[in-house]
């Protein structure tokens, strides 16, 4: 199999944890990203809340994958380093999303969402995930690691990082047993088939 430049490439399964180790050099650019954000050169899409949330899925398939280091900012101005994971078109099965809020007197309150169960599928386009942790078994096609983040061109149109920063991309991505913790998720379109949302007292998370 050859890539867009005619170079021979291989496909295969990659352990996400091992793959993430290769992504570590991208976070050497965190200081530069913070300066760029503070100077207004790199603007976060919105101020994130003070709570991370968890997302799980039995499987994720997608086309147009790109990943690079980034920075989110909350309303207090705190800078939060993230791995910006982007997919042009994604489909997920057995999606679970949860967030726990702790309130005075009341204690923990859990919001938990399920979708895409059984024959139904969750679909997203131009998906951006500002993650602090992601795990699962992953397989990539036409993988490029170490590409300048400002030249990434397989993900959504705006999925690019800073010049000279570490980036990686692939034509397709397949994951199973997906688990991620994130500050934010953006999508051009997010179709939640079979949506089921519940709120309850106590701590009840996806994983």
C-alpha positions as CSV (number, residue, x, y, z in Angstrom):
1,X,0.0,0.0,0.0
2,X,1.3,3.5,-0.8
3,X,0.6,6.9,0.6
4,X,-0.3,10.2,-1.2
5,X,3.3,10.7,-2.1
6,X,3.8,7.2,-3.5
7,X,5.8,5.9,-0.6
8,X,5.3,2.3,0.6
9,X,3.5,2.1,3.9
10,X,2.3,-0.7,6.1
11,X,-0.8,-1.2,8.2
12,X,-1.2,-3.0,11.5
13,X,-2.5,-3.0,15.0
14,X,-1.0,-0.7,17.6
15,X,-1.4,-0.8,21.3
16,X,-2.7,2.7,22.2
17,X,-0.6,3.0,25.3
18,X,2.6,2.2,23.2
19,X,1.4,4.6,20.6
20,X,0.9,7.3,23.2
21,X,4.5,7.0,24.3
22,X,5.5,8.0,20.8
23,X,3.3,11.0,21.1
24,X,5.1,12.3,24.2
25,X,7.5,14.6,22.2
26,X,4.5,16.6,21.2
27,X,4.1,17.8,24.7
28,X,7.6,19.3,24.7
29,X,5.8,22.1,22.9
30,X,3.4,22.8,25.7
31,X,5.3,25.9,26.9
32,X,5.3,27.4,23.4
33,X,1.6,26.6,23.1
34,X,0.9,28.4,26.4
35,X,2.8,31.5,25.3
36,X,0.9,31.5,21.9
37,X,-2.4,31.2,23.7
38,X,-1.6,34.0,26.1
39,X,-0.5,36.2,23.2
40,X,-3.8,35.5,21.4
41,X,-2.0,33.6,18.6
42,X,-3.7,30.4,19.4
43,X,-7.3,30.8,20.8
44,X,-9.2,28.1,22.5
45,X,-12.7,27.5,21.0
46,X,-14.4,28.1,24.4
47,X,-13.5,28.3,28.1
48,X,-13.8,24.7,29.5
49,X,-15.4,23.9,32.8
50,X,-13.4,22.9,35.8
51,X,-14.4,19.3,35.4
52,X,-13.0,16.5,33.3
53,X,-15.5,14.0,32.0
54,X,-15.2,10.3,31.0
55,X,-16.2,8.7,27.7
56,X,-16.2,5.0,26.8
57,X,-17.2,3.0,23.8
58,X,-17.0,-0.6,22.7
59,X,-15.7,0.5,19.3
60,X,-14.7,3.5,17.3
61,X,-14.1,3.6,13.5
62,X,-13.2,6.7,11.6
63,X,-11.6,8.3,8.6
64,X,-9.3,11.3,8.6
65,X,-7.4,11.0,11.9
66,X,-4.9,13.7,13.2
67,X,-3.4,14.3,16.6
68,X,-1.2,17.1,18.1
69,X,-0.6,18.9,21.4
70,X,-2.8,21.8,22.4
71,X,-3.9,24.0,25.3
72,X,-7.4,24.5,26.8
73,X,-8.2,27.4,29.1
74,X,-10.8,27.7,31.9
75,X,-12.7,30.9,33.0
76,X,-10.0,31.5,35.7
77,X,-7.4,31.6,33.0
78,X,-5.7,28.4,33.9
79,X,-3.9,26.7,31.0
80,X,-4.6,22.9,30.6
81,X,-2.4,20.8,28.3
82,X,-4.3,18.3,26.1
83,X,-3.8,15.9,23.3
84,X,-6.1,17.2,20.5
85,X,-7.4,14.1,18.8
86,X,-9.4,14.8,15.6
87,X,-11.4,12.6,13.2
88,X,-13.2,13.8,10.0
89,X,-16.0,11.1,10.2
90,X,-16.4,8.8,13.2
91,X,-18.8,6.1,14.3
92,X,-19.1,4.7,17.8
93,X,-20.9,1.8,19.4
94,X,-22.1,1.6,23.0
95,X,-21.1,5.1,23.8
96,X,-21.1,6.1,27.5
97,X,-20.3,9.6,28.8
98,X,-20.3,10.6,32.5
99,X,-19.4,13.5,34.7
100,X,-19.6,13.8,38.5
101,X,-20.2,17.1,40.3
102,X,-19.7,17.4,44.1
103,X,-22.0,20.0,45.8
104,X,-21.9,21.2,49.4
105,X,-24.4,19.3,51.7
106,X,-25.7,17.2,48.8
107,X,-22.5,15.5,47.9
108,X,-21.8,13.7,44.5
109,X,-24.3,14.0,41.7
110,X,-23.6,11.9,38.5
111,X,-24.8,12.7,35.0
112,X,-24.5,9.6,32.7
113,X,-25.4,9.3,29.1
114,X,-25.7,6.2,26.9
115,X,-26.2,6.0,23.1
116,X,-25.5,3.8,20.1
117,X,-26.5,0.5,21.8
118,X,-27.7,-2.6,20.0
119,X,-28.2,-1.9,16.2
120,X,-27.9,1.8,16.7
121,X,-24.7,3.9,16.1
122,X,-23.4,7.2,17.2
123,X,-22.1,9.3,14.3
124,X,-19.9,12.5,14.4
125,X,-18.3,14.7,11.8
126,X,-15.3,17.0,12.3
127,X,-14.8,15.6,15.8
128,X,-12.3,17.3,18.1
129,X,-11.5,15.7,21.5
130,X,-9.3,17.6,24.0
131,X,-8.1,14.6,26.0
132,X,-5.9,14.1,28.9
133,X,-6.0,10.3,28.8
134,X,-7.0,7.7,26.2
135,X,-6.6,3.9,26.1
136,X,-7.8,0.9,24.1
137,X,-6.6,-1.2,21.2
138,X,-6.0,0.8,18.0
139,X,-5.3,0.1,14.3
140,X,-4.2,2.8,11.9
141,X,-3.9,2.8,8.1
142,X,-1.3,5.0,6.3
143,X,0.1,6.3,9.5
144,X,2.5,9.2,9.7
145,X,4.2,10.0,13.0
146,X,6.4,13.0,13.7
147,X,4.9,15.2,11.0
148,X,5.0,19.0,11.6
149,X,1.7,19.7,13.4
150,X,1.2,22.8,11.2
151,X,1.1,20.6,8.0
152,X,-1.4,18.0,9.1
153,X,-3.9,17.5,6.3
154,X,-5.9,14.3,6.9
155,X,-8.1,15.4,9.8
156,X,-10.8,18.2,9.7
157,X,-9.8,21.4,7.9
158,X,-8.8,23.3,11.0
159,X,-7.0,20.3,12.7
160,X,-3.5,21.7,12.8
161,X,-1.1,22.6,15.6
162,X,1.9,24.9,15.8
163,X,4.8,24.9,13.4
164,X,7.7,22.7,14.4
165,X,5.5,20.9,17.0
166,X,5.0,17.1,16.9
167,X,2.0,15.8,15.0
168,X,0.7,12.5,13.7
169,X,-2.1,11.4,11.3
170,X,-3.6,8.4,9.5
171,X,-6.1,7.7,6.8
172,X,-8.3,5.6,9.1
173,X,-8.5,4.6,12.7
174,X,-10.2,1.6,14.4
175,X,-10.3,1.3,18.2
176,X,-12.0,-1.2,20.6
177,X,-12.5,-0.9,24.3
178,X,-12.2,2.9,24.1
179,X,-11.7,4.8,27.4
180,X,-10.8,8.5,27.5
181,X,-10.8,11.4,29.9
182,X,-11.2,14.9,28.4
183,X,-11.8,18.5,29.1
184,X,-13.9,19.2,25.9
185,X,-15.3,17.7,22.8
186,X,-16.4,19.6,19.6
187,X,-18.1,18.3,16.6
188,X,-19.6,19.7,13.4
189,X,-22.4,17.2,13.8
190,X,-23.1,14.7,16.6
191,X,-25.9,12.2,16.1
192,X,-26.8,10.3,19.3
193,X,-29.1,7.4,18.3
194,X,-30.9,5.9,21.2
195,X,-30.0,8.7,23.6
196,X,-30.6,7.8,27.3
197,X,-29.5,10.4,29.9
198,X,-29.9,10.0,33.7
199,X,-28.9,12.0,36.8
200,X,-28.6,10.4,40.2
201,X,-27.1,10.9,43.6
202,X,-23.7,9.3,44.2
203,X,-20.8,8.5,42.0
204,X,-21.7,6.6,38.9
205,X,-19.1,6.8,36.1
206,X,-18.5,5.0,32.8
207,X,-15.2,3.5,34.1
